[in-house]
Amino acid sequence: MTESKPAGRRSRLIFYQDQVVFDRVSGHFHRLNSSAALVLRALEGGMARDALPGLLEREYGIGHESAVRDAELFLNDLAVLRLHAGDRS
């Protein structure tokens, strides 16, 4: 498997291939769908939470309301899993 991680800092997450992430803190692997991988990589790269709907709109051509809802639902999932603690809104 090919490992990739953000440059310049040691992340708690290690991404393998396109859709698998390892959490160094919990010791768990997580399989992501393509949109979850896109958003989690963006967050790990420093993107602000409030910029996520725009990312989803551009990448998938969805409406603003859908993008806002999808971003919020995903952020809630991350909070439950404790995968991303950064609040960059």
Phi and psi in degrees as a GROMACS rama.xvg file:
@    title "Ramachandran Plot"
@    xaxis  label "Phi"
@    yaxis  label "Psi"
@TYPE xy
-94.0324  129.237  THR-2
-98.2963  139.933  GLU-3
-139.261  144.888  SER-4
-149.344  156.516  LYS-5
-59.4984  140.775  PRO-6
-74.3329  148.459  ALA-7
89.6698  -12.1762  GLY-8
-152.631  156.997  ARG-9
-93.0765  111.985  ARG-10
-82.1483  153.461  SER-11
-73.7422  -15.5414  ARG-12
-107.013  138.856  LEU-13
-119.322  123.115  ILE-14
-91.9548  132.509  PHE-15
-117.887  133.321  TYR-16
54.7553  -145.089  GLN-17
-95.9617  -26.8179  ASP-18
-136.809  26.3075  GLN-19
-127.233  134.338  VAL-20
-130.937  139.944  VAL-21
-108.549  129.653  PHE-22
-95.959  112.15  ASP-23
-62.5157  -28.915  ARG-24
-76.0658  -49.7814  VAL-25
-86.1672  -22.1957  SER-26
80.4662  13.2751  GLY-27
-102.435  146.553  HIS-28
-94.6339  147.191  PHE-29
-132.38  135.247  HIS-30
-95.8326  130.453  ARG-31
-113.748  148.48  LEU-32
-80.208  174.082  ASN-33
-63.9305  -37.8467  SER-34
-71.8397  -37.2271  SER-35
-64.5716  -40.4074  ALA-36
-63.5439  -42.2322  ALA-37
-59.4991  -48.8434  LEU-38
-68.8023  -43.347  VAL-39
-65.632  -39.8929  LEU-40
-63.4794  -39.6538  ARG-41
-63.105  -44.7224  ALA-42
-62.3568  -45.0083  LEU-43
-64.1242  -27.6243  GLU-44
-82.4318  -2.17735  GLY-45
105.153  4.21907  GLY-46
-65.3925  139.188  MET-47
-70.9103  145.796  ALA-48
-57.6916  -38.2071  ARG-49
-72.6226  -8.65468  ASP-50
-90.1259  -9.37452  ALA-51
-62.0343  -42.626  LEU-52
-57.8118  -39.8608  PRO-53
-62.6314  -39.3008  GLY-54
-60.7909  -46.6218  LEU-55
-65.6519  -38.9817  LEU-56
-60.4821  -46.9523  GLU-57
-67.4467  -44.2822  ARG-58
-72.4033  -37.61  GLU-59
-115.231  -3.72667  TYR-60
65.6679  32.0881  GLY-61
-96.7917  162.975  ILE-62
-70.7829  161.5  GLY-63
-61.0624  -45.292  HIS-64
-61.3436  -42.8725  GLU-65
-63.9166  -40.7951  SER-66
-65.601  -41.3754  ALA-67
-63.3598  -46.5583  VAL-68
-61.012  -47.6211  ARG-69
-62.4233  -41.2066  ASP-70
-63.9234  -44.2469  ALA-71
-64.6667  -42.3689  GLU-72
-61.9023  -41.5196  LEU-73
-67.3791  -41.8883  PHE-74
-62.0345  -36.2999  LEU-75
-64.0603  -42.4702  ASN-76
-60.3464  -42.5517  ASP-77
-62.5303  -38.8703  LEU-78
-64.1304  -41.5908  ALA-79
-62.887  -42.9503  VAL-80
-80.8524  -11.156  LEU-81
56.2506  40.994  ARG-82
-87.5201  -26.5661  LEU-83
-140.78  110.292  HIS-84
-94.1939  -13.4383  ALA-85
-65.8802  129.136  GLY-86
-110.573  96.1229  ASP-87
-109.292  32.4088  ARG-88
